[in-house]
């Protein structure tokens, strides 16, 4: 199954929809404007919250928590490296490999692909294609990708 995210270029707060393979809106992502650290809410199209992503504010390296319902399911940490960016996902047993600068990477568990992420380059705003192997991993995979994208966006805006 595939999901498509296209973020708006000029927006004070993150607000965009995630579409399915047929182009129908599947999720709605909205950030909080006045908050300490980045906070993103993922809603299904009926308005029910599917996941919540929260940045840990006072942390040496970027760190994000993913909540599904009331339960924390993952912690995404940008690792300290000099050349290639590297991330770890704690709590799900997932590993990330690929080229983060080109926005082409894969998240896998025990050699089995969970989600493959590809960025479209000639679009207005950031547009990502997520190819998710199992529908049961959809919310967690979408949340992890959004957390990594938040780290990348924060780094780009500070440079």
Steps between C-alpha positions, in 0.01 A plus 500: 500500500622849422446832671587843363585809706537848355581775742421865433795729435374817669325408822542624858396162631525152347164420347454254215319185393638155429347330198463133409585335167172611341561866594240506779577677827580240767657700786525861605818625671497814708774659708465721804599861440576611855681216673842423638647257251333359194165327550307329222157340516393242241124470455297261286242661273224456760698728735622233744864536604705207367842603634686782674866595449685711757852636497704481820593864554819491705705229334855510363394312186155525339261254663133437419238284669215328313175427681217287364203544727639566846797265455850602391595257222829646375782741567691638200850633572742665259837347573823698525692465170731722299409412142179310430196558720390190689191431709397231743148386582457367851196298600401345167811298413527684168822605325548781249734486201542711191588847384334764718646789299324366190195409709509140376511258790346184637381391841525125561468243775714183489565555127128543418407839351247692710492818289698644210511879476566695183494878455375653176739780403314705239198595713381814676572418863625174642323199347569150630389155390480240776475139384381308808523120489240420769191712574540424871819709503341796321455744791835422664685523165333831412583639845866397483539656154339824624736512798806455276367765262457738797867456592607563139278809471631645828859452383426661163334804661791554742758505217 
